[in-house]
Amino acid sequence: MTADTHAALVALVRDEGRRVMATLVRTTGSWELAEDAVQDAALRALETWSRDGIPAEPRAWLTLTARRRALDVLRREAARTGKQQEAVTLMDQRGTAEDLPGSVVRDDLLRLIFTCCHPALSPQTQVALALRTLAGLSTAETARALLVPEQVMAKRLTRAKQKIRDAAIPYRVPPDAELPARLRGVGATVYLMFNEGWAPGAGDTVVRPDLLDEAVRLARLLHELMPDEPTATGLLALLLLLDARRASRAGPDGSPLLLREQDRALWDRALVDEGMALLGDGLRRTPERPDPYVVQAAIAACHVLAPHPQATDWRAICSWYDVLLTVQDVPAVRLARAVALAERDGPAAGLAALEHVRGLERTAALHAARAELLLQCGHGPAAVAAYDRALALPASGPQAKHLQGRRAAAQAASQ
């Protein structure tokens, strides 16, 4: 088996295992049991499939193997308490309930994201748990997505699982009346899943199609579930308008391309049209207090509507960022606004705005943006130093290669 084939196999097991995990949590009612069972099934799959080939129905294979493992564990535990038949009956009943019990949510992953977003957990923990367990991100990836150290994230996830167990939080679909209260956490999870697929913090690819596809699929389900909610509408519009540019994100050699470097003929116009229609609907539904996702979709629309980079309406984009800050004043938005200001008013204006960005010092994006603007202002040595700070932080292979290239340009400009 070649390295590429093995990598594809690992990706398949990881992707299908994520869905099987969601199903096992529902059928076993235990987060930890489901995790152990799916991990065991994944290891067996890697060993068996690499030897015998991938089965015709890999997800069914994984589900059956994980379910058998969970059932073995349940039987052993039940035997100690004399409740074996009760446990087996429970598992069998849940295992055959492929049709959801009166649920308005028809997808295991989406249902369990709602479960993760139980009000007993803090908003940060809700998103972290959903990203780690249901989106399939590693603890390091989850930590990076939420801008916290990996050790802190590991402890947070452990405490969350303990709280779920101790508080006996049920793994069930919330009633319709409770869905809107959990929408914020669900939306954040889907958005961050897309974000990790759009700009992976590790690995050797510019994008992760599996995460992008899954995030868009979940956003569609969310919108289908709650079509009157501006958050669901804006989120789907945003993801579609961004995803429309996916094919142009990398050059022929696999290196990342800046927006102004991308071939706009590769943009998916069907996704653009669908996203624009949703954006219009979202704007109509939020005439007074704009929804953050709707505003971000409006910014994305400004980009996809420009026929060429020089036609980009940076004045409109800056105005939308000002609106966004009124409802979502977070460091990432301030960083993006500073970059937009640089395009509208020049790099010095962007640099001045970056001075007010706090909380992103551990991300390469902040230092890379500062380096680029310093270079444009003619401050080559300072730009080199800023690129060095960016390169010292975690980045994917293509991102690191791009930063090294820009650092070399800054170095040349300094001589």
C-alpha positions as MATLAB code, in Angstrom:
seq = 'MTADTHAALVALVRDEGRRVMATLVRTTGSWELAEDAVQDAALRALETWSRDGIPAEPRAWLTLTARRRALDVLRREAARTGKQQEAVTLMDQRGTAEDLPGSVVRDDLLRLIFTCCHPALSPQTQVALALRTLAGLSTAETARALLVPEQVMAKRLTRAKQKIRDAAIPYRVPPDAELPARLRGVGATVYLMFNEGWAPGAGDTVVRPDLLDEAVRLARLLHELMPDEPTATGLLALLLLLDARRASRAGPDGSPLLLREQDRALWDRALVDEGMALLGDGLRRTPERPDPYVVQAAIAACHVLAPHPQATDWRAICSWYDVLLTVQDVPAVRLARAVALAERDGPAAGLAALEHVRGLERTAALHAARAELLLQCGHGPAAVAAYDRALALPASGPQAKHLQGRRAAAQAASQ';
ca = [
       0.000    0.000    0.000;
       1.428    3.358   -1.029;
       1.591    6.316    1.325;
      -1.146    8.077   -0.640;
      -3.405    5.019   -0.524;
      -2.873    4.645    3.201;
      -3.612    8.335    3.737;
      -6.846    7.954    1.756;
      -7.788    4.943    3.845;
      -7.135    6.807    7.086;
      -9.226    9.711    5.820;
     -12.091    7.378    4.913;
     -12.037    5.708    8.332;
     -11.891    9.082   10.052;
     -14.745   10.505    7.991;
     -17.035    7.505    8.324;
     -16.052    7.021   11.959;
     -17.335   10.503   12.719;
     -20.780    9.583   11.438;
     -20.717    6.201   13.160;
     -19.800    7.940   16.410;
     -22.935   10.054   16.195;
     -25.064    6.990   15.592;
     -23.426    5.037   18.428;
     -23.986    7.841   20.913;
     -27.658    7.717   20.009;
     -27.955    3.946   20.155;
     -25.865    3.359   23.300;
     -26.780    6.497   25.211;
     -23.169    6.743   26.416;
     -20.609    9.139   25.054;
     -17.597    7.298   26.451;
     -18.846    3.865   25.380;
     -19.472    5.142   21.870;
     -16.016    6.698   21.672;
     -14.306    3.509   22.822;
     -16.366    1.341   20.474;
     -15.742    3.531   17.427;
     -12.029    3.796   18.152;
     -11.832    0.015   18.398;
     -13.774   -0.383   15.154;
     -11.541    2.162   13.408;
      -8.399    0.289   14.402;
      -9.914   -2.970   13.160;
     -10.932   -1.280    9.916;
      -7.438    0.063    9.239;
      -5.965   -3.375    9.825;
      -8.603   -5.351    7.893;
      -9.197   -2.983    4.996;
      -5.506   -2.462    4.283;
      -5.185   -6.248    4.007;
      -8.475   -7.287    2.380;
      -9.612   -4.123    0.668;
     -12.349   -1.612    1.497;
     -15.784   -3.232    1.844;
     -18.679   -2.186   -0.370;
     -20.395   -0.433    2.548;
     -17.619    0.908    4.796;
     -19.963    2.839    7.083;
     -22.153   -0.215    7.630;
     -19.027   -2.282    8.357;
     -17.820    0.246   10.915;
     -21.251    0.612   12.490;
     -21.710   -3.147   12.871;
     -18.209   -3.620   14.293;
     -18.538   -0.726   16.727;
     -21.997   -1.853   17.771;
     -20.758   -5.374   18.492;
     -17.919   -3.942   20.567;
     -20.345   -1.734   22.512;
     -22.672   -4.652   23.047;
     -19.816   -6.781   24.409;
     -18.937   -4.053   26.881;
     -22.563   -3.610   27.906;
     -22.973   -7.335   28.452;
     -19.850   -7.559   30.609;
     -20.912   -4.608   32.735;
     -24.502   -5.822   32.986;
     -23.393   -9.303   34.027;
     -21.775   -7.807   37.117;
     -25.020   -6.148   38.129;
     -27.383   -8.951   37.129;
     -29.095   -6.757   34.546;
     -27.737   -8.397   31.432;
     -31.032   -8.949   29.662;
     -32.116   -5.398   30.411;
     -28.953   -3.950   28.891;
     -29.060   -6.149   25.803;
     -32.728   -5.369   25.253;
     -32.010   -1.656   25.567;
     -29.186   -1.837   23.048;
     -31.213   -3.940   20.629;
     -34.161   -1.580   20.800;
     -32.022    1.497   20.257;
     -29.957   -0.237   17.612;
     -32.953   -1.007   15.461;
     -34.459    2.436   15.784;
     -32.998    3.792   12.577;
     -36.072    5.961   12.148;
     -35.881    8.815   14.628;
     -38.593    8.959   17.300;
     -40.737   11.858   16.330;
     -37.736   14.055   15.761;
     -37.667   17.071   13.573;
     -33.957   16.558   13.071;
     -33.251   13.789   10.581;
     -29.532   13.528   10.845;
     -27.562   11.934   13.660;
     -24.682   14.389   13.445;
     -26.921   17.406   13.502;
     -29.024   15.945   16.315;
     -25.952   15.358   18.416;
     -24.561   18.806   17.761;
     -27.804   20.065   19.276;
     -27.211   17.697   22.176;
     -23.683   19.020   22.678;
     -25.141   22.497   22.838;
     -27.113   21.733   25.998;
     -27.632   24.848   28.158;
     -25.939   23.138   31.133;
     -22.615   23.514   29.291;
     -20.926   26.848   28.706;
     -21.034   28.167   25.109;
     -17.286   27.601   24.715;
     -17.569   24.042   25.976;
     -20.554   23.304   23.751;
     -18.641   24.223   20.635;
     -15.448   22.501   21.778;
     -17.228   19.241   22.508;
     -19.081   19.264   19.222;
     -15.965   20.031   17.208;
     -13.891   17.372   18.956;
     -16.385   14.556   18.955;
     -18.766   15.147   16.113;
     -16.740   17.153   13.639;
     -13.844   14.766   14.163;
     -11.252   17.471   14.866;
      -8.304   16.496   17.038;
      -7.843   18.145   20.415;
      -5.078   20.295   18.889;
      -7.295   21.347   15.970;
     -10.148   22.120   18.332;
      -7.829   24.183   20.535;
      -6.580   26.109   17.525;
     -10.087   26.780   16.243;
     -11.071   28.246   19.611;
      -7.769   30.034   20.222;
      -6.837   28.303   23.479;
      -3.788   26.199   24.418;
      -4.106   22.474   23.689;
      -3.687   21.492   27.354;
      -6.477   23.836   28.367;
      -8.703   22.339   25.696;
      -7.949   18.779   26.813;
      -8.987   19.600   30.384;
     -12.088   21.412   29.170;
     -13.216   18.408   27.135;
     -12.638   16.014   30.018;
     -14.668   18.182   32.378;
     -17.462   18.458   29.810;
     -17.819   14.690   29.521;
     -17.789   14.353   33.301;
     -20.512   16.962   33.562;
     -22.630   15.191   30.976;
     -22.292   11.955   32.882;
     -22.796   13.431   36.368;
     -25.752   15.589   35.332;
     -27.268   12.747   33.314;
     -27.777   15.045   30.353;
     -29.950   13.049   27.951;
     -28.855   12.273   24.413;
     -32.066   13.222   22.773;
     -33.415   15.688   20.320;
     -34.642   18.776   22.144;
     -38.254   19.798   21.651;
     -38.909   22.367   18.937;
     -39.318   25.091   21.538;
     -35.738   24.545   22.767;
     -34.091   24.538   19.357;
     -33.667   28.331   18.967;
     -31.823   28.582   22.306;
     -29.233   26.116   21.032;
     -28.917   27.641   17.588;
     -26.001   29.892   18.531;
     -23.793   26.982   19.592;
     -24.826   24.836   16.645;
     -24.157   27.652   14.201;
     -20.742   28.330   15.736;
     -19.840   24.662   15.494;
     -20.776   24.386   11.831;
     -18.996   27.649   11.036;
     -15.784   26.609   12.823;
     -15.910   23.214   11.131;
     -16.044   24.989    7.773;
     -13.277   27.355    8.866;
     -10.942   24.470    9.709;
     -11.678   22.985    6.284;
     -11.204   26.352    4.572;
      -7.835   27.119    6.198;
      -6.471   23.990    7.914;
      -3.990   24.687   10.680;
      -2.057   21.520    9.869;
      -1.569   19.005    7.075;
      -0.384   19.319    3.495;
      -3.449   20.632    1.703;
      -4.796   24.145    1.221;
      -8.349   23.014    2.041;
      -9.951   19.948    3.612;
     -12.841   18.980    1.314;
     -14.299   16.507    3.828;
     -14.833   19.217    6.431;
     -16.101   21.725    3.872;
     -18.613   19.244    2.461;
     -19.821   18.203    5.905;
     -20.165   21.781    7.142;
     -22.167   22.803    4.072;
     -24.346   19.710    4.412;
     -25.047   20.472    8.077;
     -25.738   24.123    7.273;
     -28.283   23.000    4.680;
     -29.947   20.714    7.211;
     -29.968   23.500    9.777;
     -31.594   25.891    7.325;
     -34.104   23.250    6.295;
     -34.898   22.689    9.957;
     -35.220   26.382   10.852;
     -35.857   28.290    7.600;
     -37.215   31.361    9.377;
     -34.144   31.862   11.581;
     -31.774   34.551   10.184;
     -28.814   32.773   11.767;
     -29.495   29.565    9.834;
     -30.138   31.502    6.624;
     -27.077   33.715    7.003;
     -24.825   30.807    7.902;
     -25.794   28.818    4.818;
     -25.455   31.898    2.612;
     -21.992   32.603    4.009;
     -20.724   29.062    3.575;
     -22.033   28.804    0.014;
     -20.505   32.134   -1.027;
     -17.164   31.088    0.411;
     -17.307   27.522   -0.863;
     -17.996   28.827   -4.356;
     -14.315   29.890   -4.419;
     -12.939   26.528   -3.294;
     -11.542   25.407   -6.667;
      -9.436   28.547   -7.009;
      -7.842   28.452   -3.567;
      -4.680   26.618   -4.682;
      -2.331   26.960   -7.622;
      -1.200   24.113   -9.901;
       1.628   23.298   -7.485;
      -0.752   23.125   -4.526;
       0.335   26.423   -2.998;
      -2.335   28.725   -1.542;
      -3.432   31.694   -3.624;
      -4.515   35.044   -2.259;
      -7.954   36.239   -3.294;
      -6.534   38.712   -5.790;
      -4.470   35.925   -7.382;
      -7.347   33.488   -7.891;
      -8.871   32.551  -11.267;
     -12.428   33.809  -10.918;
     -13.546   31.690  -13.849;
     -13.220   28.718  -11.493;
     -15.758   30.094   -9.045;
     -18.962   28.066   -8.822;
     -21.655   30.406  -10.092;
     -24.504   28.109   -9.060;
     -23.345   28.329   -5.431;
     -22.936   32.091   -5.808;
     -26.502   32.459   -7.066;
     -27.873   30.274   -4.287;
     -25.867   32.143   -1.660;
     -26.990   35.526   -2.986;
     -30.651   34.499   -2.849;
     -30.227   33.362    0.753;
     -28.381   36.569    1.619;
     -31.290   38.626    0.321;
     -33.669   36.605    2.458;
     -31.415   36.997    5.499;
     -31.159   40.763    5.080;
     -34.950   41.051    4.835;
     -35.346   39.113    8.058;
     -32.904   41.285   10.058;
     -33.829   44.895    9.270;
     -32.976   46.273   12.730;
     -30.328   44.138   14.452;
     -28.265   42.335   11.804;
     -27.271   38.748   12.314;
     -23.458   38.262   12.286;
     -23.614   35.486    9.706;
     -25.805   37.573    7.423;
     -23.315   40.434    7.616;
     -20.389   38.118    6.904;
     -22.309   36.739    3.945;
     -22.737   40.313    2.680;
     -18.965   40.785    2.870;
     -18.395   37.511    1.018;
     -20.890   38.675   -1.602;
     -18.863   41.842   -2.229;
     -15.937   39.638   -3.201;
     -17.754   37.164   -5.434;
     -19.611   39.927   -7.280;
     -16.416   41.716   -8.305;
     -15.474   40.667  -11.864;
     -11.801   41.337  -11.143;
      -9.767   42.294   -8.033;
      -9.572   45.978   -8.938;
     -13.374   46.131   -9.054;
     -13.762   45.033   -5.439;
     -15.891   47.510   -3.515;
     -13.644   47.964   -0.478;
     -15.700   50.923    0.705;
     -18.750   48.680    1.017;
     -16.702   45.923    2.650;
     -15.329   48.305    5.280;
     -18.852   49.535    5.977;
     -20.067   45.978    6.474;
     -17.186   45.295    8.864;
     -18.211   48.365   10.863;
     -21.716   46.908   11.062;
     -20.319   43.516   12.045;
     -18.350   45.045   14.915;
     -21.584   46.356   16.395;
     -22.892   42.800   16.819;
     -19.701   40.715   16.952;
     -16.732   42.653   18.290;
     -14.116   39.883   18.335;
     -10.396   39.953   17.444;
     -10.830   38.025   14.184;
     -13.293   40.613   12.892;
     -10.966   43.466   13.870;
      -8.123   41.751   12.025;
     -10.201   41.310    8.882;
     -11.398   44.918    9.082;
      -7.790   46.151    9.339;
      -6.906   44.261    6.154;
      -9.929   45.752    4.412;
      -8.954   49.249    5.580;
      -5.509   48.710    4.098;
      -7.101   47.944    0.746;
      -9.326   51.025    0.917;
      -7.037   53.606    2.542;
      -3.540   52.179    2.133;
      -1.228   49.902    4.175;
      -0.428   52.559    6.797;
      -4.112   52.769    7.714;
      -4.240   48.994    7.993;
      -1.194   48.920   10.238;
      -2.722   51.536   12.503;
      -5.881   49.461   12.815;
      -3.874   46.321   13.583;
      -2.435   48.042   16.647;
      -5.881   47.717   18.227;
      -6.211   43.971   17.605;
      -5.741   41.961   20.784;
      -6.061   38.263   21.477;
      -4.608   36.846   18.267;
      -0.938   36.979   19.235;
      -0.751   33.174   19.113;
      -2.031   32.985   15.554;
       0.074   33.223   12.415;
      -2.646   35.241   10.689;
      -2.077   38.374   12.783;
       1.703   38.420   12.317;
       1.426   37.540    8.617;
      -1.019   40.387    8.007;
       1.224   42.811    9.867;
       4.273   41.578    7.955;
       2.568   42.076    4.607;
       1.499   45.621    5.457;
       4.972   46.465    6.803;
       6.444   45.212    3.543;
       4.017   47.346    1.533;
       5.040   50.358    3.638;
       8.702   49.734    2.808;
       9.715   48.460    6.253;
      11.546   45.357    5.044;
      13.466   44.406    8.240;
      10.361   44.792   10.393;
       8.417   42.702    7.897;
      11.036   39.936    8.090;
      10.774   39.928   11.881;
       6.993   39.738   11.700;
       7.167   36.835    9.234;
       9.554   35.079   11.615;
       6.955   35.387   14.374;
       4.280   33.994   12.059;
       6.502   31.074   11.035;
       7.134   30.208   14.692;
       3.424   29.444   15.141;
       1.489   26.357   13.977;
       0.552   26.360   10.291;
      -0.255   23.870    7.567;
       2.455   22.881    5.108;
       1.150   25.095    2.281;
       0.659   28.017    4.659;
       4.205   27.685    5.998;
       5.584   27.484    2.448;
       3.668   30.610    1.475;
       4.955   32.481    4.541;
       8.518   31.411    3.790;
       8.149   32.766    0.262;
       6.845   36.097    1.515;
       9.636   36.252    4.105;
      12.174   35.755    1.329;
      10.581   38.650   -0.571;
      10.776   40.825    2.520;
      14.393   39.805    3.035;
      15.214   40.753   -0.559;
      13.492   44.095   -0.144;
      15.592   44.789    2.938;
      18.895   44.530    1.071;
];
